[in-house]
Amino acid sequence: MSKYDAIIIGGGHNGLTAAAVLGKKGKKVLLLEKRPILGGIAAGEEFHSGYRTTGLLHDTSNVRPYIIKELELEKHGLETEHHRPPVALLGKDGGIIKLSTEMATTTASIQQYSSSDAERYQSYEAFTQKVSKVINDLMDNPPPDIDIENLTMANLVVLAKKGMKLKGLGNATMMELLKVAPMCLADFLNEKFETDFLKAGLAAPGLYGSYAGPWSAYSTINLLLWECAAKYHVKGGPEALVQVLSKVAKTNGVEIRKDAAVEKIILDKKGRACGVRLVAGEEFESDIIGSSCTPKQTFLNLIEPFDLDYELNYWIEKTRGRGTTGKVNLAVNKAVALNGETVQYARTGNSFDEMEKAFDPVKYGEVTDAPFLDINIPTIANPALAPTGHSVVSILVHQIPYDVKEGWTEEAKQILYDNVVKELEIYSPGITQSIVGSEILSPADLENRYSLTDGHIYHGEHFVDQLLTRPIPSCTHYRTPIEGLYLCGSGSHPGGGITCAPGWMAAKEILD
Ligand SMILES: Cc1cc2nc3c(=O)[nH]c(=O)nc-3n(C[C@H](O)[C@H](O)[C@H](O)COP(=O)(O)OP(=O)(O)OC[C@H]3O[C@@H](n4cnc5c(N)ncnc54)[C@H](O)[C@@H]3O)c2cc1C
């Protein structure tokens, strides 16, 4: 049996990051990926003959800048733009507001609908800029250790520094942050703006991947996390990031095996992780195993049930990750305009009432008939993804329950598709006749293809109780109660999204 310094399970962007960091420190690392391609959710794939996507997801602006720098990703070919890509917010009456990092352009766009909104958008941006110092400090470091029974001087210093950062915001901003963080998105944004589709479009990222509507308490936190983190947009999308991370991992000596599904993590007689066994039967030895699979998959599938402590089993089972996202990819035989304009990224929502109504059926296991959409037309940046003059329309469909009552039958998927196309037709009249191919992924398909437990896009909900102690208090610092087993995927701090951060921080913890 071959022995390694570390084995990483899963070749998504976090597994690749963890492996690359360990490899860079001279460790002998084996990375095992179940699928025939690397990248996990971020892998680009052909979905209809001649039409490709650049990965399931759209937004790469959360990749942490310090990781890009320290892994020298740009030297290995990663191209980034130091801002979030422009996005259009669409109203059902044909309205369109374009948000970009150019404040003057954005306010001019908002001004067409409301002067007061244009003015208030500047103070909204100024607020998120200021609080991003505190929020990014939380994102870019392991969660503070608040175990009061074992409080060391070093931990106290970390906590004191966090307190100083908060104080450094100044009284007015600090009080505003403390006031708005527990609010629901609708109350928070209603205090600031009056244009319905502007408010709905701004709120949308705060609801992605959450089991919440705009009137759910604490939903503002998710929006702040998203608004404050976004910085670097990767040219070529998630697929480009994965290619560079794989290259860096290989350069750092990591051995990568694809089509290598891990069946079990092997524990020795003392209950310590000591290797893995593949479904195909092959075994590999290591005292360090990093799993970038979901926490539920790691503990409930990859560990033999009789090896799992009752308490650990109980709390892992209780973590929440109820999938609410579907995906529809469309192959379209023409250029696509949205509300009359050529835009690559767009969000719908229209109003808080409509977004809340879209969430209602989720609670009862029904498919909403008016989902809100996050649209990316990647062929605008890269026409080579489709035949000349054609388009790929990649749509994240929100408020689609994993546990739909009748199960995700072909009929249920057809309803999902019909509802998405009906919505899209509002913003792009006539598109239905131009669709020449499609792919529909229900949350159950996301679970089957990408091993996402309950189809949850972030390996577990981002909610206030599942943030700083992610996934559960005894596994918060990437270590787990099973000696030698670490978590290094989106189920760990700082959570889901294309950040590379859980993989990075887990590798640092392993090296420590
Ligand atoms: C539809 C969708 C849309 C999203 N949109 C966005 C977005 O716009 N912006 C954003 O920032 N984030 C988005 N996300 C979230 C983001 O994509 C994820 O949080 C992130 O990609 C997860 O990366 P990861 O490396 O932690 O895990 P994954 O990418 O899930 O990688 C885990 C890997 O482990 C492999 N694996 C599983 N089981 C085994 C096994 N037994 N043996 C070996 N390998 C195994 C899997 O095949 C997979 O490759 C989206 C996610 C989805 C699903």
The ligand as an SDF file (V2000), in Angstrom:
LIG
                    3D

 53 58  0  0  0  0  0  0  0  0999 V2000
  -25.7390   25.4790   -8.9740 C   0  0  0  0  0  0  0  0  0  0  0  0
  -24.6850   26.1790   -8.1190 C   0  0  0  0  0  0  0  0  0  0  0  0
  -24.4610   27.5230   -8.2690 C   0  0  0  0  0  0  0  0  0  0  0  0
  -23.5200   28.1860   -7.4960 C   0  0  0  0  0  0  0  0  0  0  0  0
  -23.2910   29.5130   -7.7140 N   0  0  0  0  0  0  0  0  0  0  0  0
  -22.2750   30.1170   -7.0940 C   0  0  0  0  0  0  0  0  0  0  0  0
  -21.8670   31.4300   -7.4730 C   0  0  0  0  0  0  0  0  0  0  0  0
  -22.3980   32.0200   -8.4060 O   0  0  0  0  0  0  0  0  0  0  0  0
  -20.8330   31.9940   -6.7930 N   0  0  0  0  0  0  0  0  0  0  0  0
  -20.1690   31.3270   -5.8120 C   0  0  0  0  0  0  0  0  0  0  0  0
  -19.2170   31.8730   -5.2490 O   0  0  0  0  0  0  0  0  0  0  0  0
  -20.5200   30.0820   -5.4570 N   0  0  0  0  0  0  0  0  0  0  0  0
  -21.5410   29.4600   -6.0820 C   0  0  0  0  0  0  0  0  0  0  0  0
  -21.8770   28.1820   -5.7610 N   0  0  0  0  0  0  0  0  0  0  0  0
  -21.1920   27.5280   -4.6320 C   0  0  0  0  0  0  0  0  0  0  0  0
  -19.8140   27.0790   -4.9720 C   0  0  0  0  0  0  0  0  0  0  0  0
  -19.8050   26.6140   -6.2790 O   0  0  0  0  0  0  0  0  0  0  0  0
  -19.3680   25.9670   -4.0090 C   0  0  0  0  0  0  0  0  0  0  0  0
  -19.4390   26.4330   -2.6850 O   0  0  0  0  0  0  0  0  0  0  0  0
  -17.9470   25.5340   -4.3110 C   0  0  0  0  0  0  0  0  0  0  0  0
  -17.7060   25.3750   -5.6860 O   0  0  0  0  0  0  0  0  0  0  0  0
  -17.6630   24.2380   -3.6050 C   0  0  0  0  0  0  0  0  0  0  0  0
  -16.3030   23.9310   -3.7900 O   0  0  0  0  0  0  0  0  0  0  0  0
  -15.6330   22.7670   -2.9520 P   0  0  0  0  0  0  0  0  0  0  0  0
  -14.2930   22.5530   -3.5210 O   0  0  0  0  0  0  0  0  0  0  0  0
  -15.7460   23.0820   -1.5030 O   0  0  0  0  0  0  0  0  0  0  0  0
  -16.5680   21.5110   -3.2050 O   0  0  0  0  0  0  0  0  0  0  0  0
  -17.0040   20.7740   -4.5460 P   0  0  0  0  0  0  0  0  0  0  0  0
  -16.8380   21.6240   -5.7330 O   0  0  0  0  0  0  0  0  0  0  0  0
  -18.3590   20.2100   -4.2530 O   0  0  0  0  0  0  0  0  0  0  0  0
  -15.9380   19.6250   -4.6340 O   0  0  0  0  0  0  0  0  0  0  0  0
  -16.0300   18.4100   -3.8950 C   0  0  0  0  0  0  0  0  0  0  0  0
  -15.4530   17.3470   -4.7820 C   0  0  0  0  0  0  0  0  0  0  0  0
  -15.4490   16.1120   -4.0920 O   0  0  0  0  0  0  0  0  0  0  0  0
  -15.7300   15.0790   -5.0260 C   0  0  0  0  0  0  0  0  0  0  0  0
  -16.1850   13.9110   -4.2770 N   0  0  0  0  0  0  0  0  0  0  0  0
  -17.3460   13.7520   -3.6130 C   0  0  0  0  0  0  0  0  0  0  0  0
  -17.3940   12.5500   -3.0300 N   0  0  0  0  0  0  0  0  0  0  0  0
  -16.2200   11.9380   -3.3110 C   0  0  0  0  0  0  0  0  0  0  0  0
  -15.6750   10.6600   -2.9800 C   0  0  0  0  0  0  0  0  0  0  0  0
  -16.3560    9.7800   -2.2430 N   0  0  0  0  0  0  0  0  0  0  0  0
  -14.4470   10.3530   -3.4470 N   0  0  0  0  0  0  0  0  0  0  0  0
  -13.7360   11.2390   -4.1910 C   0  0  0  0  0  0  0  0  0  0  0  0
  -14.2250   12.4500   -4.5390 N   0  0  0  0  0  0  0  0  0  0  0  0
  -15.4500   12.8020   -4.0940 C   0  0  0  0  0  0  0  0  0  0  0  0
  -16.8060   15.6950   -5.8950 C   0  0  0  0  0  0  0  0  0  0  0  0
  -16.9310   15.0150   -7.1300 O   0  0  0  0  0  0  0  0  0  0  0  0
  -16.2610   17.1080   -6.0590 C   0  0  0  0  0  0  0  0  0  0  0  0
  -15.4100   17.2300   -7.1650 O   0  0  0  0  0  0  0  0  0  0  0  0
  -22.7900   27.4770   -6.5310 C   0  0  0  0  0  0  0  0  0  0  0  0
  -22.9890   26.0970   -6.3960 C   0  0  0  0  0  0  0  0  0  0  0  0
  -23.9340   25.4460   -7.1860 C   0  0  0  0  0  0  0  0  0  0  0  0
  -24.1540   23.9690   -7.0410 C   0  0  0  0  0  0  0  0  0  0  0  0
  1  2  1  0
  2  3  1  0
  2 52  2  0
  3  4  2  0
  4  5  1  0
  4 50  1  0
  5  6  2  0
  6  7  1  0
  6 13  1  0
  7  8  2  0
  7  9  1  0
  9 10  1  0
 10 11  2  0
 10 12  1  0
 12 13  2  0
 13 14  1  0
 14 15  1  0
 14 50  1  0
 15 16  1  0
 16 17  1  0
 16 18  1  0
 18 19  1  0
 18 20  1  0
 20 21  1  0
 20 22  1  0
 22 23  1  0
 23 24  1  0
 24 25  2  0
 24 26  1  0
 24 27  1  0
 27 28  1  0
 28 29  2  0
 28 30  1  0
 28 31  1  0
 31 32  1  0
 32 33  1  0
 33 34  1  0
 33 48  1  0
 34 35  1  0
 35 36  1  0
 35 46  1  0
 36 37  1  0
 36 45  1  0
 37 38  2  0
 38 39  1  0
 39 40  1  0
 39 45  2  0
 40 41  1  0
 40 42  2  0
 42 43  1  0
 43 44  2  0
 44 45  1  0
 46 47  1  0
 46 48  1  0
 48 49  1  0
 50 51  2  0
 51 52  1  0
 52 53  1  0
M  END
$$$$
